């Protein structure tokens, strides 16, 4: 079996994948930052989950990790129209 050029192909594919993964990570972080900003601006997690690929529970978890506090029981937000 010959291996001429296989390592070159593998390394090229690996470099390409690494760039895509890096771009994906950056886009994901930007999306999470937008979610945190929307929640900080007063939007409900259920509404934000409606335009994001995540569930409202995931949106809440991401917001907590970004430092957005949960709304207290007395501060329930009205649904966005």
N, CA, C and O atoms as CSV, one atom per row, in Angstrom:
chain,resi,resn,atom,element,x,y,z
A,1,UNK,N,N,0.843,-1.176,0.000
A,1,UNK,CA,C,0.000,0.000,0.000
A,1,UNK,C,C,0.889,1.239,0.000
A,1,UNK,O,O,1.881,1.303,0.726
A,2,UNK,N,N,0.530,2.201,-0.806
A,2,UNK,CA,C,1.334,3.421,-0.916
A,2,UNK,C,C,0.709,4.543,-0.096
A,2,UNK,O,O,-0.512,4.697,-0.068
A,3,UNK,N,N,1.546,5.316,0.561
A,3,UNK,CA,C,1.074,6.415,1.391
A,3,UNK,C,C,1.541,7.764,0.872
A,3,UNK,O,O,1.446,8.761,1.588
A,4,UNK,N,N,2.038,7.819,-0.348
A,4,UNK,CA,C,2.524,9.083,-0.901
A,4,UNK,C,C,1.393,10.094,-0.962
A,4,UNK,O,O,0.360,9.843,-1.581
A,5,UNK,N,N,1.586,11.217,-0.332
A,5,UNK,CA,C,0.627,12.305,-0.403
A,5,UNK,C,C,-0.538,12.200,0.561
A,5,UNK,O,O,-1.281,13.168,0.721
A,6,UNK,N,N,-0.722,11.069,1.203
A,6,UNK,CA,C,-1.862,10.909,2.111
A,6,UNK,C,C,-1.723,11.839,3.312
A,6,UNK,O,O,-2.703,12.452,3.735
A,7,UNK,N,N,-0.522,11.950,3.862
A,7,UNK,CA,C,-0.328,12.831,5.003
A,7,UNK,C,C,-0.567,14.282,4.611
A,7,UNK,O,O,-1.115,15.054,5.397
A,8,UNK,N,N,-0.165,14.655,3.413
A,8,UNK,CA,C,-0.414,16.023,2.956
A,8,UNK,C,C,-1.916,16.288,2.872
A,8,UNK,O,O,-2.394,17.343,3.288
A,9,UNK,N,N,-2.654,15.320,2.330
A,9,UNK,CA,C,-4.108,15.459,2.237
A,9,UNK,C,C,-4.730,15.539,3.629
A,9,UNK,O,O,-5.624,16.347,3.878
A,10,UNK,N,N,-4.241,14.686,4.531
A,10,UNK,CA,C,-4.766,14.678,5.890
A,10,UNK,C,C,-4.495,16.020,6.576
A,10,UNK,O,O,-5.388,16.600,7.194
A,11,UNK,N,N,-3.272,16.501,6.462
A,11,UNK,CA,C,-2.924,17.765,7.104
A,11,UNK,C,C,-3.740,18.921,6.536
A,11,UNK,O,O,-4.154,19.804,7.287
A,12,UNK,N,N,-3.978,18.934,5.234
A,12,UNK,CA,C,-4.783,19.989,4.614
A,12,UNK,C,C,-6.224,19.920,5.127
A,12,UNK,O,O,-6.825,20.948,5.439
A,13,UNK,N,N,-6.764,18.725,5.212
A,13,UNK,CA,C,-8.132,18.558,5.715
A,13,UNK,C,C,-8.220,18.977,7.182
A,13,UNK,O,O,-9.196,19.604,7.591
A,14,UNK,N,N,-7.215,18.637,7.962
A,14,UNK,CA,C,-7.196,18.982,9.374
A,14,UNK,C,C,-7.139,20.499,9.551
A,14,UNK,O,O,-7.856,21.053,10.385
A,15,UNK,N,N,-6.298,21.166,8.779
A,15,UNK,CA,C,-6.196,22.628,8.868
A,15,UNK,C,C,-7.521,23.276,8.478
A,15,UNK,O,O,-7.958,24.232,9.120
A,16,UNK,N,N,-8.154,22.765,7.440
A,16,UNK,CA,C,-9.435,23.311,6.997
A,16,UNK,C,C,-10.499,23.133,8.069
A,16,UNK,O,O,-11.260,24.059,8.350
A,17,UNK,N,N,-10.555,21.953,8.667
A,17,UNK,CA,C,-11.530,21.680,9.724
A,17,UNK,C,C,-11.274,22.578,10.917
A,17,UNK,O,O,-12.212,23.112,11.507
A,18,UNK,N,N,-10.020,22.748,11.275
A,18,UNK,CA,C,-9.676,23.618,12.398
A,18,UNK,C,C,-10.155,25.038,12.185
A,18,UNK,O,O,-10.619,25.678,13.129
A,19,UNK,N,N,-10.054,25.545,10.964
A,19,UNK,CA,C,-10.533,26.897,10.666
A,19,UNK,C,C,-12.049,26.956,10.790
A,19,UNK,O,O,-12.594,27.926,11.315
A,20,UNK,N,N,-12.732,25.919,10.307
A,20,UNK,CA,C,-14.196,25.909,10.390
A,20,UNK,C,C,-14.647,25.831,11.841
A,20,UNK,O,O,-15.596,26.510,12.234
A,21,UNK,N,N,-13.978,25.014,12.634
A,21,UNK,CA,C,-14.348,24.884,14.043
A,21,UNK,C,C,-14.122,26.220,14.753
A,21,UNK,O,O,-14.959,26.651,15.547
A,22,UNK,N,N,-13.006,26.867,14.473
A,22,UNK,CA,C,-12.736,28.170,15.078
A,22,UNK,C,C,-13.791,29.192,14.698
A,22,UNK,O,O,-14.227,29.975,15.543
A,23,UNK,N,N,-14.208,29.197,13.441
A,23,UNK,CA,C,-15.240,30.123,12.979
A,23,UNK,C,C,-16.562,29.795,13.659
A,23,UNK,O,O,-17.285,30.695,14.087
A,24,UNK,N,N,-16.876,28.509,13.759
A,24,UNK,CA,C,-18.119,28.091,14.421
A,24,UNK,C,C,-18.126,28.534,15.880
A,24,UNK,O,O,-19.138,29.033,16.372
A,25,UNK,N,N,-17.006,28.354,16.575
A,25,UNK,CA,C,-16.933,28.754,17.983
A,25,UNK,C,C,-17.145,30.256,18.138
A,25,UNK,O,O,-17.841,30.700,19.051
A,26,UNK,N,N,-16.542,31.034,17.244
A,26,UNK,CA,C,-16.690,32.489,17.310
A,26,UNK,C,C,-18.144,32.891,17.044
A,26,UNK,O,O,-18.676,33.773,17.719
A,27,UNK,N,N,-18.780,32.254,16.073
A,27,UNK,CA,C,-20.174,32.553,15.770
A,27,UNK,C,C,-21.086,32.158,16.932
A,27,UNK,O,O,-22.041,32.868,17.245
A,28,UNK,N,N,-20.789,31.026,17.565
A,28,UNK,CA,C,-21.595,30.568,18.708
A,28,UNK,C,C,-21.478,31.563,19.860
A,28,UNK,O,O,-22.481,31.899,20.491
A,29,UNK,N,N,-20.272,32.033,20.139
A,29,UNK,CA,C,-20.074,33.002,21.218
A,29,UNK,C,C,-20.795,34.310,20.915
A,29,UNK,O,O,-21.350,34.935,21.819
A,30,UNK,N,N,-20.794,34.729,19.653
A,30,UNK,CA,C,-21.514,35.943,19.268
A,30,UNK,C,C,-23.015,35.757,19.474
A,30,UNK,O,O,-23.705,36.678,19.909
A,31,UNK,N,N,-23.512,34.572,19.161
A,31,UNK,CA,C,-24.935,34.277,19.329
A,31,UNK,C,C,-25.300,34.285,20.820
A,31,UNK,O,O,-26.337,34.825,21.206
A,32,UNK,N,N,-24.463,33.697,21.632
A,32,UNK,CA,C,-24.720,33.673,23.079
A,32,UNK,C,C,-24.688,35.090,23.644
A,32,UNK,O,O,-25.493,35.427,24.513
A,33,UNK,N,N,-23.775,35.917,23.164
A,33,UNK,CA,C,-23.716,37.313,23.614
A,33,UNK,C,C,-24.994,38.058,23.223
A,33,UNK,O,O,-25.493,38.880,23.991
A,34,UNK,N,N,-25.524,37.769,22.025
A,34,UNK,CA,C,-26.770,38.405,21.586
A,34,UNK,C,C,-27.933,37.956,22.461
A,34,UNK,O,O,-28.817,38.752,22.778
A,35,UNK,N,N,-27.938,36.700,22.847
A,35,UNK,CA,C,-28.981,36.181,23.737
A,35,UNK,C,C,-28.910,36.893,25.087
A,35,UNK,O,O,-29.933,37.331,25.614
A,36,UNK,N,N,-27.722,37.007,25.638
A,36,UNK,CA,C,-27.554,37.679,26.923
A,36,UNK,C,C,-27.993,39.137,26.833
A,36,UNK,O,O,-28.622,39.654,27.757
A,37,UNK,N,N,-27.667,39.800,25.729
A,37,UNK,CA,C,-28.068,41.199,25.550
A,37,UNK,C,C,-29.585,41.318,25.464
A,37,UNK,O,O,-30.165,42.238,26.042
A,38,UNK,N,N,-30.234,40.402,24.750
A,38,UNK,CA,C,-31.696,40.444,24.625
A,38,UNK,C,C,-32.357,40.241,25.984
A,38,UNK,O,O,-33.322,40.930,26.315
A,39,UNK,N,N,-31.847,39.306,26.766
A,39,UNK,CA,C,-32.420,39.062,28.091
A,39,UNK,C,C,-32.166,40.243,29.017
A,39,UNK,O,O,-33.032,40.604,29.814
A,40,UNK,N,N,-30.996,40.842,28.919
A,40,UNK,CA,C,-30.687,42.021,29.730
A,40,UNK,C,C,-31.581,43.194,29.356
A,40,UNK,O,O,-31.887,44.039,30.197
A,41,UNK,N,N,-32.004,43.246,28.086
A,41,UNK,CA,C,-32.877,44.321,27.616
A,41,UNK,C,C,-34.336,44.094,28.011
A,41,UNK,O,O,-35.182,44.955,27.768
A,42,UNK,N,N,-34.636,42.948,28.616
A,42,UNK,CA,C,-35.976,42.709,29.120
A,42,UNK,C,C,-36.805,41.691,28.360
A,42,UNK,O,O,-37.970,41.480,28.698
A,43,UNK,N,N,-36.240,41.055,27.346
A,43,UNK,CA,C,-36.992,40.034,26.621
A,43,UNK,C,C,-37.067,38.752,27.451
A,43,UNK,O,O,-36.147,38.441,28.208
A,44,UNK,N,N,-38.150,38.022,27.305
A,44,UNK,CA,C,-38.335,36.777,28.051
A,44,UNK,C,C,-37.538,35.649,27.402
A,44,UNK,O,O,-37.386,35.631,26.181
A,45,UNK,N,N,-37.025,34.703,28.200
A,45,UNK,CA,C,-36.291,33.569,27.635
A,45,UNK,C,C,-37.106,32.780,26.608
A,45,UNK,O,O,-36.554,32.286,25.625
A,46,UNK,N,N,-38.396,32.665,26.832
A,46,UNK,CA,C,-39.248,31.939,25.889
A,46,UNK,C,C,-39.277,32.644,24.538
A,46,UNK,O,O,-39.236,31.992,23.495
A,47,UNK,N,N,-39.348,33.980,24.553
A,47,UNK,CA,C,-39.353,34.734,23.301
A,47,UNK,C,C,-38.001,34.639,22.599
A,47,UNK,O,O,-37.937,34.469,21.381
A,48,UNK,N,N,-36.926,34.750,23.373
A,48,UNK,CA,C,-35.581,34.670,22.794
A,48,UNK,C,C,-35.353,33.281,22.199
A,48,UNK,O,O,-34.750,33.156,21.133
A,49,UNK,N,N,-35.826,32.246,22.873
A,49,UNK,CA,C,-35.672,30.878,22.362
A,49,UNK,C,C,-36.417,30.702,21.046
A,49,UNK,O,O,-36.058,29.838,20.246
A,50,UNK,N,N,-37.439,31.501,20.815
A,50,UNK,CA,C,-38.195,31.416,19.577
A,50,UNK,C,C,-37.378,31.770,18.345
A,50,UNK,O,O,-37.645,31.251,17.261
A,51,UNK,N,N,-36.384,32.648,18.490
A,51,UNK,CA,C,-35.541,32.999,17.342
A,51,UNK,C,C,-34.136,32.427,17.435
A,51,UNK,O,O,-33.283,32.743,16.605
A,52,UNK,N,N,-33.887,31.599,18.425
A,52,UNK,CA,C,-32.571,30.969,18.536
A,52,UNK,C,C,-32.715,29.461,18.319
A,52,UNK,O,O,-33.823,28.927,18.369
A,53,UNK,N,N,-31.597,28.780,18.080
A,53,UNK,CA,C,-31.679,27.332,17.887
A,53,UNK,C,C,-31.765,26.543,19.194
A,53,UNK,O,O,-31.803,25.313,19.167
A,54,UNK,N,N,-31.797,27.235,20.340
A,54,UNK,CA,C,-31.801,26.557,21.630
A,54,UNK,C,C,-33.159,26.652,22.311
A,54,UNK,O,O,-33.984,27.498,21.965
A,55,UNK,N,N,-33.376,25.781,23.274
A,55,UNK,CA,C,-34.616,25.810,24.048
A,55,UNK,C,C,-34.559,26.943,25.071
A,55,UNK,O,O,-33.492,27.502,25.328
A,56,UNK,N,N,-35.715,27.279,25.654
A,56,UNK,CA,C,-35.711,28.357,26.646
A,56,UNK,C,C,-34.893,27.986,27.881
A,56,UNK,O,O,-34.306,28.863,28.513
A,57,UNK,N,N,-34.846,26.710,28.230
A,57,UNK,CA,C,-34.008,26.279,29.363
A,57,UNK,C,C,-32.523,26.497,29.051
A,57,UNK,O,O,-31.768,26.957,29.907
A,58,UNK,N,N,-32.108,26.163,27.820
A,58,UNK,CA,C,-30.716,26.390,27.429
A,58,UNK,C,C,-30.402,27.881,27.400
A,58,UNK,O,O,-29.314,28.299,27.796
A,59,UNK,N,N,-31.349,28.673,26.934
A,59,UNK,CA,C,-31.163,30.128,26.890
A,59,UNK,C,C,-30.945,30.657,28.303
A,59,UNK,O,O,-30.076,31.501,28.522
A,60,UNK,N,N,-31.722,30.171,29.257
A,60,UNK,CA,C,-31.553,30.607,30.648
A,60,UNK,C,C,-30.179,30.226,31.187
A,60,UNK,O,O,-29.526,31.028,31.855
A,61,UNK,N,N,-29.740,29.001,30.898
A,61,UNK,CA,C,-28.426,28.551,31.372
A,61,UNK,C,C,-27.308,29.410,30.789
A,61,UNK,O,O,-26.383,29.804,31.499
A,62,UNK,N,N,-27.399,29.696,29.493
A,62,UNK,CA,C,-26.378,30.531,28.853
A,62,UNK,C,C,-26.368,31.926,29.459
A,62,UNK,O,O,-25.307,32.514,29.670
A,63,UNK,N,N,-27.552,32.448,29.736
A,63,UNK,CA,C,-27.644,33.784,30.323
A,63,UNK,C,C,-27.007,33.811,31.702
A,63,UNK,O,O,-26.306,34.765,32.038
A,64,UNK,N,N,-27.240,32.783,32.503
A,64,UNK,CA,C,-26.643,32.741,33.845
A,64,UNK,C,C,-25.121,32.705,33.748
A,64,UNK,O,O,-24.425,33.354,34.529
A,65,UNK,N,N,-24.610,31.938,32.778
A,65,UNK,CA,C,-23.150,31.871,32.604
A,65,UNK,C,C,-22.569,33.218,32.189
A,65,UNK,O,O,-21.415,33.519,32.493
A,66,UNK,N,N,-23.369,34.032,31.493
A,66,UNK,CA,C,-22.925,35.360,31.062
A,66,UNK,C,C,-23.212,36.429,32.106
A,66,UNK,O,O,-22.925,37.605,31.883
A,67,UNK,N,N,-23.776,36.032,33.243
A,67,UNK,CA,C,-23.998,36.971,34.330
A,67,UNK,C,C,-25.332,37.692,34.313
A,67,UNK,O,O,-25.501,38.674,35.037
A,68,UNK,N,N,-26.285,37.237,33.509
A,68,UNK,CA,C,-27.614,37.847,33.489
A,68,UNK,C,C,-28.429,37.203,34.604
A,68,UNK,O,O,-28.665,35.995,34.576
A,69,UNK,N,N,-28.863,37.993,35.585
A,69,UNK,CA,C,-29.616,37.407,36.700
A,69,UNK,C,C,-31.033,37.031,36.281
A,69,UNK,O,O,-31.587,37.636,35.363
A,70,UNK,N,N,-31.623,36.042,36.940
A,70,UNK,CA,C,-33.013,35.683,36.631
A,70,UNK,C,C,-33.961,36.787,37.105
A,70,UNK,O,O,-33.675,37.491,38.074
A,71,UNK,N,N,-35.075,36.925,36.420
A,71,UNK,CA,C,-36.085,37.890,36.851
A,71,UNK,C,C,-36.719,37.364,38.131
A,71,UNK,O,O,-37.000,36.172,38.253
A,72,UNK,N,N,-36.938,38.256,39.073
A,72,UNK,CA,C,-37.580,37.814,40.313
A,72,UNK,C,C,-39.060,37.571,40.046
A,72,UNK,O,O,-39.593,38.000,39.022
A,73,UNK,N,N,-39.708,36.891,40.959
A,73,UNK,CA,C,-41.117,36.539,40.784
A,73,UNK,C,C,-41.987,37.771,40.564
A,73,UNK,O,O,-42.984,37.705,39.846
A,74,UNK,N,N,-41.621,38.882,41.170
A,74,UNK,CA,C,-42.411,40.099,41.025
A,74,UNK,C,C,-42.116,40.863,39.745
A,74,UNK,O,O,-42.829,41.810,39.414
A,75,UNK,N,N,-41.076,40.465,39.019
A,75,UNK,CA,C,-40.662,41.203,37.826
A,75,UNK,C,C,-40.948,40.445,36.541
A,75,UNK,O,O,-40.210,40.608,35.569
A,76,UNK,N,N,-41.964,39.643,36.498
A,76,UNK,CA,C,-42.261,38.876,35.299
A,76,UNK,C,C,-42.496,39.818,34.132
A,76,UNK,O,O,-43.184,40.832,34.251
A,77,UNK,N,N,-41.913,39.459,33.013
A,77,UNK,CA,C,-41.992,40.303,31.821
A,77,UNK,C,C,-43.206,39.938,30.988
A,77,UNK,O,O,-43.638,38.785,30.968
A,78,UNK,N,N,-43.741,40.912,30.315
A,78,UNK,CA,C,-44.873,40.690,29.411
A,78,UNK,C,C,-44.362,40.065,28.121
A,78,UNK,O,O,-43.233,40.337,27.713
A,79,UNK,N,N,-45.163,39.240,27.476
A,79,UNK,CA,C,-44.737,38.643,26.201
A,79,UNK,C,C,-44.518,39.713,25.144
A,79,UNK,O,O,-45.252,40.700,25.084
A,80,UNK,N,N,-43.515,39.512,24.317
A,80,UNK,CA,C,-43.250,40.441,23.202
A,80,UNK,C,C,-44.231,40.143,22.084
A,80,UNK,O,O,-44.527,38.983,21.796
A,81,UNK,N,N,-44.721,41.174,21.471
A,81,UNK,CA,C,-45.653,40.978,20.344
A,81,UNK,C,C,-44.971,41.151,19.022
A,81,UNK,O,O,-45.608,41.021,17.977
